[in-house]
Amino acid sequence: MKKLKLLLGIMILGLIINPFLSKNIYAENIVHIYFFYDEVCAHCAEENLYLIGLEDRYSNIEVHRYEITQVDENNLLFEDVKTVFNELDALTPYTVIGGVSLRGFNPTTENDIVRLITRYSSLDYVDVVNKVLLGEEVLDTDFDSLELSEVDLPFIGPVSIDSLSIFLAGILMGFVDGFNPCAMWVLLFLITMLINTKDRKKMWILGFTFLFASALFYFLIMVAWLNLALQITTIVWIRIVIGSIALGFGGFNIYQFIKSTKNPDIGCEVTDRTKKQKLMDKVKKIVTEQKLFIALIGIIFLAVSVNVVELACSAGLPLVYIDILAYNQLSMPVYILYILLYIFFFLLDDLIIFSIAMISFKVTGISNKYSKFSHIIGGIIMIIIGFLLIFFPQIVMFNF
């Protein structure tokens, strides 16, 4: 219960401080953005407005604007920079951040700009344009990349290595999150009660409603945390705090696993026997309710209350995964797709167990012995991620 209160306290604290972090985000390094534009260029005007918005959001960026048609010096600098990057055919808008040049302006450019701001806010980098301005020699090692190497996945097509890394992280963390004893026993008890009704229609409706409500609750929690995480990804001390929390949760999970090996009967310690009995009574009342509509309302509230407990039992895995997404600075539709990927694999074991039980009329589940392995696996994942967040954030951003 203390673990649940701590988790909820962190979320409430985040909601309280969020308004103060939405503007003027502090980061350690100053990030210089060089923007070459033409006054009659429509895309240039769009990017300029976008950069003005970023200046309001990030206090650690400096945008250097160069209009190339009316100022000869700016045009000469533009040609020198293009020569250095071997992009003599490039037109405006043309943006350079560190050792990366960006041609044109579109949603992909927006994401790339924010990714580079995030990367260089906490990592040292070479300011190539500044070296050109100072007349210094630009070395091959001064250039950087956005790591856009691609692999061709069956049925999916070309996927960037960055995206693939986040994709695999979502599958692994979501799957591990789904194996915990704090919610599994509720699902198994619900299945047992549904089978006893012998009403297939009611069984399927209530069962899928429970699973769908669980998924929706998880989705809303993760999206809410995402809105906060996007505001704080460049704040160095908050990154260290999040990493420390991940280390703490990871250590606690490993402790839980060691403890469970000495006492195999230990299940979910977030919910005590009294609370378990109350949940069981709720399940019985819902399943035996004659009016389907009332039963549906009850099953939805049950799903929410159970998943509040499960969120604590998972030791923050979904919240840390959201932090990983935020550090990689993606577009909102991509964020949503990755969250849905996590939730799908989080629910996969429940979907399989429920479907088998409904078809065979037999309760098939995962015993405490196997579900406890989620503690050791989840603990190791949390410790690794916490360590990387504190000491090697560029790896969490999949910028190798």
C-alpha positions in Angstrom: 0.0 0.0 0.0 2.9 2.4 0.7 4.2 1.7 -2.8 0.8 2.6 -4.3 0.7 5.9 -2.3 4.2 6.8 -3.4 3.3 6.2 -7.1 0.1 8.2 -6.8 2.0 10.9 -4.9 4.5 11.2 -7.7 1.7 11.6 -10.3 -0.1 14.2 -8.3 3.1 16.1 -7.7 3.7 16.0 -11.5 0.3 17.5 -12.2 0.9 20.2 -9.7 4.3 21.3 -11.1 3.3 20.8 -14.7 2.0 24.4 -15.2 5.3 25.8 -14.0 7.3 23.6 -16.4 5.3 24.1 -19.6 7.3 27.2 -20.4 11.0 28.2 -20.1 12.2 24.6 -19.7 15.7 24.6 -18.2 18.5 22.4 -19.5 22.2 22.4 -19.0 23.6 23.1 -22.5 22.8 26.0 -24.8 21.6 24.7 -28.1 22.3 27.0 -31.1 19.9 26.8 -34.1 21.0 28.4 -37.4 18.0 29.2 -39.6 18.6 30.4 -43.2 15.4 31.7 -44.8 14.0 33.8 -47.7 11.3 36.4 -47.0 9.2 35.2 -49.9 9.4 31.5 -48.9 6.1 30.2 -47.5 7.8 27.2 -45.7 10.3 29.6 -44.2 7.5 31.6 -42.6 6.0 28.4 -41.2 9.3 27.3 -39.7 9.9 30.8 -38.3 6.6 30.6 -36.4 7.5 27.1 -35.2 10.9 28.3 -33.9 9.3 31.2 -32.1 7.1 28.6 -30.3 10.2 26.6 -29.4 11.9 29.8 -28.0 9.0 30.2 -25.7 9.1 26.6 -24.6 12.9 26.1 -24.2 15.0 28.7 -22.4 18.2 27.0 -23.4 18.0 27.5 -27.2 19.3 30.4 -29.3 17.9 30.8 -32.8 20.2 32.6 -35.2 18.2 33.9 -38.2 19.9 34.7 -41.6 17.8 36.2 -44.4 19.8 35.4 -47.5 18.2 37.6 -50.3 18.8 41.1 -48.9 22.0 40.6 -46.9 25.0 39.5 -48.9 27.0 38.4 -45.8 24.2 36.0 -44.9 24.1 34.6 -48.4 27.9 34.0 -48.4 27.6 32.3 -45.0 24.7 30.2 -46.4 26.9 29.1 -49.3 29.9 28.3 -47.0 27.7 26.2 -44.7 26.2 24.3 -47.7 29.7 23.6 -49.0 30.8 22.2 -45.6 27.8 19.9 -45.5 28.2 19.1 -49.3 24.7 20.2 -50.0 25.3 22.9 -52.6 21.8 22.3 -54.2 20.0 23.0 -50.9 17.4 25.8 -50.8 15.6 27.6 -48.0 14.5 26.9 -45.4 17.7 25.4 -44.3 18.4 24.7 -40.6 21.6 23.6 -38.9 21.8 22.3 -35.3 25.2 21.1 -34.1 26.5 18.7 -36.8 23.2 18.1 -38.5 21.6 20.0 -41.4 17.9 19.9 -42.1 16.5 20.7 -45.5 13.0 22.1 -46.0 10.2 22.2 -43.3 7.5 19.6 -42.6 6.3 17.6 -39.6 9.4 15.3 -39.9 11.6 18.4 -39.6 9.7 19.6 -36.5 10.4 16.2 -34.8 14.0 16.3 -35.9 14.5 19.8 -34.5 13.1 18.8 -31.1 15.1 15.5 -31.1 18.3 17.5 -31.6 17.4 20.0 -28.9 16.8 17.1 -26.5 20.0 15.4 -27.5 22.3 18.4 -27.3 20.7 19.8 -24.1 22.4 17.1 -22.1 25.3 16.0 -24.4 28.3 17.8 -25.7 28.3 18.6 -29.4 30.2 20.5 -32.1 28.7 23.7 -33.4 29.7 23.4 -37.1 28.2 26.7 -38.2 30.1 28.5 -35.4 33.3 26.9 -36.6 32.6 28.2 -40.1 31.9 31.7 -38.7 35.2 31.6 -36.8 37.1 30.3 -39.9 38.1 27.1 -38.1 38.6 23.8 -39.9 35.6 21.5 -39.9 36.5 17.9 -39.3 34.7 14.8 -40.4 34.2 13.9 -36.7 32.3 17.2 -36.2 29.3 16.0 -38.1 26.4 14.1 -36.5 23.4 12.2 -37.8 19.8 11.5 -36.9 20.4 7.7 -37.0 17.9 7.1 -39.8 19.3 3.7 -40.8 16.4 1.4 -41.7 15.5 -2.3 -41.7 12.8 -4.0 -43.7 10.4 -5.8 -41.4 7.9 -8.4 -42.8 4.3 -7.1 -43.2 5.5 -3.7 -41.8 8.0 -2.4 -44.3 11.0 -0.1 -43.7 11.4 0.9 -40.1 14.2 3.1 -38.7 16.6 1.6 -36.2 15.5 4.2 -33.6 11.9 3.2 -34.0 12.7 -0.5 -34.0 14.5 -0.1 -30.7 11.5 1.7 -29.1 9.3 -1.0 -30.8 11.2 -3.8 -29.1 11.2 -1.9 -25.8 7.4 -1.6 -25.9 7.0 -5.3 -26.6 9.3 -6.4 -23.8 8.2 -4.0 -21.1 4.5 -4.4 -21.9 4.8 -8.2 -21.9 6.7 -8.2 -18.5 4.2 -5.7 -17.1 1.3 -8.1 -17.9 2.8 -10.8 -15.7 2.2 -9.7 -12.2 0.2 -11.4 -9.4 -1.6 -8.3 -8.3 -4.2 -8.4 -11.1 -3.9 -12.0 -12.4 -5.7 -13.4 -9.4 -8.6 -11.0 -9.9 -8.9 -12.1 -13.5 -8.8 -15.8 -12.6 -11.4 -15.3 -9.9 -13.6 -13.4 -12.3 -13.3 -16.1 -14.9 -14.3 -18.7 -12.3 -17.4 -16.8 -11.4 -18.3 -16.2 -15.0 -18.0 -19.9 -15.9 -20.3 -20.8 -13.0 -23.1 -18.7 -14.5 -23.2 -21.0 -17.6 -24.3 -17.9 -19.6 -21.9 -17.7 -22.6 -23.2 -14.3 -23.7 -22.9 -12.7 -20.3 -19.5 -14.3 -19.9 -18.1 -12.8 -23.1 -19.6 -9.4 -22.6 -18.5 -8.9 -19.0 -15.1 -10.5 -19.6 -14.3 -8.3 -22.6 -15.7 -5.2 -20.9 -13.3 -5.9 -18.0 -10.3 -6.2 -20.3 -11.3 -3.2 -22.5 -11.8 -1.0 -19.4 -8.4 -2.1 -18.0 -6.8 -1.2 -21.3 -8.5 2.1 -21.5 -7.6 3.0 -18.0 -3.9 2.2 -18.6 -4.0 4.2 -21.9 -5.4 7.3 -20.1 -2.8 7.1 -17.4 0.0 6.7 -19.9 -1.2 9.6 -22.1 -1.6 11.8 -19.0 2.0 11.0 -17.9 3.2 11.6 -21.5 1.8 15.2 -21.4 4.0 15.9 -18.4 7.0 13.9 -19.5 7.2 15.9 -22.8 7.6 19.1 -20.7 10.5 17.8 -18.5 12.7 15.7 -20.8 15.4 18.3 -21.0 15.6 19.1 -17.3 18.7 17.4 -16.1 17.9 17.0 -12.4 14.4 15.6 -13.2 16.0 13.0 -15.5 18.3 12.0 -12.6 15.3 11.9 -10.2 13.3 9.6 -12.6 16.4 7.4 -13.0 16.8 7.2 -9.3 13.1 6.2 -8.9 13.6 3.5 -11.5 16.6 2.2 -9.6 14.6 2.2 -6.4 11.6 0.4 -8.0 14.0 -2.1 -9.7 15.7 -2.9 -6.4 12.4 -3.3 -4.6 11.2 -5.8 -7.4 14.3 -7.9 -7.0 13.9 -7.9 -3.2 10.3 -9.1 -3.8 11.5 -11.9 -6.0 14.1 -13.0 -3.4 11.5 -12.8 -0.7 9.0 -14.9 -2.8 11.6 -17.7 -3.3 11.7 -18.1 0.5 7.9 -18.1 0.8 6.3 -19.4 -2.4 2.8 -18.5 -1.2 3.5 -14.8 -1.3 1.5 -13.2 -4.1 0.6 -9.5 -4.4 1.7 -7.6 -1.3 0.0 -4.4 -2.4 -3.4 -5.9 -1.7 -3.8 -7.5 1.7 -6.3 -10.3 2.6 -9.0 -7.9 3.7 -8.9 -5.9 0.4 -8.8 -9.2 -1.5 -11.9 -10.4 0.2 -13.7 -7.1 -0.6 -12.7 -7.4 -4.3 -13.9 -11.0 -4.3 -17.3 -9.9 -2.9 -17.5 -7.2 -5.5 -16.9 -9.7 -8.3 -19.5 -12.1 -6.9 -22.1 -9.3 -6.7 -21.3 -8.0 -10.2 -21.5 -11.5 -11.9 -24.7 -12.4 -10.1 -26.4 -9.1 -11.0 -29.5 -9.9 -13.2 -29.5 -6.5 -15.0 -26.7 -6.6 -17.6 -26.3 -2.7 -17.7 -25.7 -2.5 -13.9 -23.3 -5.4 -14.2 -21.4 -3.6 -16.9 -21.1 -0.5 -14.8 -19.8 -2.6 -11.9 -17.3 -4.4 -14.0 -15.9 -1.1 -15.3 -15.4 0.3 -11.8 -13.8 -3.1 -10.9 -11.3 -2.8 -13.8 -10.3 0.7 -12.8 -9.8 -0.2 -9.1 -7.8 -3.4 -9.9 -5.6 -1.6 -12.4 -4.7 1.2 -9.9 -3.3 -1.6 -7.8 -1.7 -3.2 -10.8 0.0 0.0 -11.7 1.7 0.0 -8.3 2.6 -3.7 -8.5 4.3 -3.1 -11.9 6.8 -0.8 -10.1 6.4 2.0 -12.6 7.2 0.1 -15.8 4.6 2.0 -17.9 5.7 5.3 -16.6 9.4 4.7 -17.4 8.4 3.5 -20.9 6.6 6.8 -21.4 9.8 8.6 -20.3 11.7 6.7 -22.9 9.2 7.8 -25.6 9.4 11.4 -24.5 13.2 11.4 -24.6 13.0 10.3 -28.3 10.8 13.3 -29.3 8.3 11.7 -31.7 5.0 13.0 -33.2 1.8 12.6 -31.2 0.3 9.9 -33.6 3.5 7.8 -33.2 3.4 8.3 -29.4 -0.2 6.9 -29.4 0.8 3.9 -31.6 3.7 3.0 -29.2 1.4 3.3 -26.2 -1.1 1.0 -27.9 1.7 -1.4 -28.7 2.6 -1.5 -25.0 -1.0 -2.0 -23.9 -1.6 -4.8 -26.4 1.3 -6.9 -25.1 0.4 -5.9 -21.5 -3.1 -7.5 -22.1 -1.9 -10.3 -24.3 -1.6 -12.9 -21.5 -5.0 -11.9 -20.1 -6.6 -12.2 -23.5 -5.2 -15.6 -24.1 -6.2 -16.9 -20.6 -9.7 -15.5 -20.9 -10.3 -16.8 -24.4 -9.2 -20.3 -23.5 -11.3 -20.3 -20.4 -14.4 -19.1 -22.2 -14.1 -21.7 -25.0 -13.1 -24.7 -22.8 -15.1 -23.7 -19.6 -11.9 -24.4 -17.7 -9.8 -21.9 -15.7 -6.3 -21.8 -17.1 -3.9 -19.4 -15.5 -0.4 -18.6 -14.5 0.6 -19.6 -11.0 2.3 -17.4 -8.5 5.5 -19.4 -9.2 5.6 -18.1 -12.8 4.1 -14.7 -12.3 6.7 -13.9 -9.6 9.4 -14.0 -12.4 7.9 -10.7 -13.6 9.5 -9.2 -10.4 13.0 -10.3 -11.3 12.7 -9.4 -15.0 11.0 -6.1 -14.3 13.5 -5.3 -11.6 16.4 -5.9 -13.9 14.8 -3.8 -16.7 14.2 -0.9 -14.3 17.7 -0.9 -12.9 19.2 -0.9 -16.4 16.9 2.0 -17.5 17.5 3.9 -14.3 21.3 3.6 -14.7 21.1 4.7 -18.4 18.9 7.7 -17.6 21.4 9.0 -15.0 24.7 8.3 -16.7 24.0 7.5 -20.4 20.8 9.3 -21.6 21.9 9.2 -25.2 21.4 5.4 -25.1 17.8 5.8 -23.8 17.3 8.2 -26.8 18.7 5.3 -29.0 21.3 7.7 -30.4 24.3 5.3 -30.4 
